Amino acid sequence: MKLVLIILLVVLCGAIGFGISNVYKQRKNFYESYLSFLEILKTEIGFSASKLDEIINKSIFNLHNKDFNCLLKNYINILSSEVSLTKEILFKNIKFLNENEKEDILLFFKNLGKTDIFNQVDIIKSKTESVKGQCEKLKKECEKFCPLYTKLGILSGLFLALIIL
């Protein structure tokens, strides 16, 4: 009985550490998809002059991050229903971003499609540079903290198992 409890404790603590490290991976993957979306958007607006909803619908199939696709689907729903763009609606079912990140992304989507093509492309280019910097930062954080939290979870489980013994 004691052995089962010890194994369960180590596995549970390891799973908690893995879950915490997964948040870092989700944020990194989200921002990588955001960067890809900005590149697609810049190209489509600059060269094909497609409608915004068409570009976003096309992007949903090209991007493979479920959280970013959820954000794009929420945005499409807002555009089609003429509802006011709010943080709660745009980030529905997305929990891992902090408030500053949400505000920054919300501001971008509020201004999307509000200017002429040339100014819009300039805005997207500057946003792309900003998101590239954020991607690099998140990549470094992920390399640093993901293994740390996983190992820390397992080690804390082993420590608790040692106390139980």
C-alpha positions as CSV (number, residue, x, y, z in Angstrom):
1,M,0.0,0.0,0.0
2,K,2.8,2.4,0.9
3,L,4.6,1.6,-2.3
4,V,1.5,2.4,-4.4
5,L,1.1,5.7,-2.5
6,I,4.8,6.6,-3.2
7,I,4.6,5.8,-6.9
8,L,1.3,7.7,-7.2
9,L,2.8,10.7,-5.4
10,V,5.9,10.8,-7.7
11,V,3.7,10.5,-10.8
12,L,1.3,13.2,-9.6
13,C,4.0,15.6,-8.8
14,G,5.7,14.9,-12.1
15,A,2.4,15.5,-13.9
16,I,2.0,18.9,-12.1
17,G,5.6,19.9,-13.1
18,F,4.8,18.8,-16.7
19,G,1.6,20.8,-16.7
20,I,3.3,23.9,-15.6
21,S,6.0,23.5,-18.2
22,N,3.2,22.9,-20.8
23,V,2.0,26.5,-20.2
24,Y,5.4,27.8,-21.5
25,K,5.1,25.6,-24.5
26,Q,1.6,26.8,-25.2
27,R,2.6,30.4,-25.1
28,K,5.6,29.8,-27.3
29,N,3.6,27.9,-29.9
30,F,0.8,30.5,-29.7
31,Y,3.2,33.3,-30.5
32,E,4.9,31.3,-33.3
33,S,1.4,30.9,-34.9
34,Y,0.7,34.6,-34.3
35,L,4.0,35.4,-36.2
36,S,3.0,33.1,-39.1
37,F,-0.4,34.7,-39.2
38,L,1.1,38.2,-39.4
39,E,3.3,37.0,-42.3
40,I,0.3,35.6,-44.1
41,L,-1.7,38.7,-43.4
42,K,1.1,41.0,-44.7
43,T,1.4,39.0,-47.9
44,E,-2.3,38.7,-48.6
45,I,-3.1,42.3,-47.9
46,G,-0.1,43.6,-49.8
47,F,-0.4,41.5,-52.9
48,S,-3.9,40.0,-53.3
49,A,-5.9,42.6,-51.5
50,S,-8.3,39.9,-50.3
51,K,-11.0,40.6,-47.8
52,L,-10.1,40.3,-44.1
53,D,-12.5,37.5,-43.3
54,E,-11.2,35.5,-46.4
55,I,-7.6,35.9,-45.3
56,I,-8.4,34.8,-41.7
57,N,-10.4,31.8,-42.9
58,K,-7.6,30.7,-45.1
59,S,-5.1,31.2,-42.3
60,I,-7.1,29.0,-39.9
61,F,-6.3,26.0,-42.3
62,N,-2.6,26.9,-42.6
63,L,-1.9,27.4,-38.9
64,H,-1.8,24.3,-36.7
65,N,-2.1,25.8,-33.2
66,K,-5.5,25.1,-31.8
67,D,-5.4,28.1,-29.4
68,F,-4.5,30.6,-32.1
69,N,-7.1,29.1,-34.4
70,C,-9.6,29.5,-31.5
71,L,-8.7,33.2,-31.3
72,L,-9.1,33.6,-35.1
73,K,-12.5,31.8,-35.0
74,N,-13.6,34.1,-32.1
75,Y,-12.5,37.1,-34.2
76,I,-14.4,35.9,-37.3
77,N,-17.5,35.4,-35.1
78,I,-17.2,39.0,-33.9
79,L,-16.8,40.3,-37.4
80,S,-19.8,38.4,-38.7
81,S,-22.1,39.2,-35.8
82,E,-21.2,42.9,-35.5
83,V,-20.7,42.5,-31.8
84,S,-18.2,44.8,-30.1
85,L,-14.7,43.4,-29.8
86,T,-13.9,42.7,-26.1
87,K,-11.2,40.8,-24.4
88,E,-13.6,38.3,-23.0
89,I,-15.1,37.4,-26.4
90,L,-11.8,37.4,-28.3
91,F,-9.9,35.3,-25.7
92,K,-12.7,32.9,-24.9
93,N,-11.2,29.5,-24.0
94,I,-7.6,30.9,-24.0
95,K,-6.3,31.0,-20.4
96,F,-2.5,31.0,-20.6
97,L,-1.9,34.5,-21.8
98,N,-1.3,37.3,-19.3
99,E,-3.2,40.5,-19.2
100,N,-0.5,42.6,-21.0
101,E,-0.3,40.1,-23.8
102,K,-4.1,40.0,-24.1
103,E,-4.3,43.8,-24.3
104,D,-1.6,44.0,-26.9
105,I,-3.3,41.4,-29.1
106,L,-6.7,43.0,-28.6
107,L,-5.4,46.3,-29.7
108,F,-3.9,44.8,-32.8
109,F,-7.2,43.1,-33.7
110,K,-9.2,46.3,-32.9
111,N,-7.1,48.2,-35.5
112,L,-7.0,45.5,-38.1
113,G,-8.7,46.6,-41.3
114,K,-9.3,50.1,-40.1
115,T,-6.7,51.9,-42.3
116,D,-5.7,51.8,-46.0
117,I,-3.6,49.0,-47.4
118,F,-0.2,50.8,-47.2
119,N,-0.7,51.9,-43.6
120,Q,-2.1,48.5,-42.7
121,V,1.0,46.7,-44.1
122,D,3.3,49.1,-42.2
123,I,1.4,48.4,-39.0
124,I,1.7,44.6,-39.6
125,K,5.4,44.9,-40.3
126,S,6.0,46.7,-37.0
127,K,3.8,44.2,-35.2
128,T,5.8,41.4,-36.8
129,E,9.1,42.7,-35.4
130,S,7.5,43.0,-32.0
131,V,6.1,39.5,-32.1
132,K,9.5,38.1,-33.4
133,G,11.1,39.6,-30.2
134,Q,8.4,38.0,-28.1
135,C,8.9,34.6,-29.8
136,E,12.7,34.7,-29.1
137,K,12.0,35.6,-25.5
138,L,9.4,32.8,-25.1
139,K,11.7,30.3,-26.8
140,K,14.5,31.1,-24.3
141,E,12.1,30.8,-21.4
142,C,10.8,27.5,-22.7
143,E,14.3,26.1,-23.1
144,K,15.1,27.3,-19.6
145,F,11.9,26.5,-17.6
146,C,10.2,23.5,-19.3
147,P,12.9,21.0,-18.2
148,L,13.3,22.7,-14.9
149,Y,9.6,22.5,-13.9
150,T,9.3,18.9,-15.1
151,K,12.4,17.8,-13.1
152,L,11.4,19.9,-10.1
153,G,8.0,18.2,-10.1
154,I,9.5,14.7,-10.1
155,L,12.1,15.7,-7.5
156,S,9.5,17.1,-5.2
157,G,7.5,13.9,-5.6
158,L,10.6,11.9,-4.7
159,F,11.3,14.1,-1.7
160,L,7.7,13.7,-0.5
161,A,8.1,9.9,-1.0
162,L,11.3,10.0,1.1
163,I,9.4,11.8,3.9
164,I,6.6,9.1,3.8
165,L,9.2,6.4,4.1
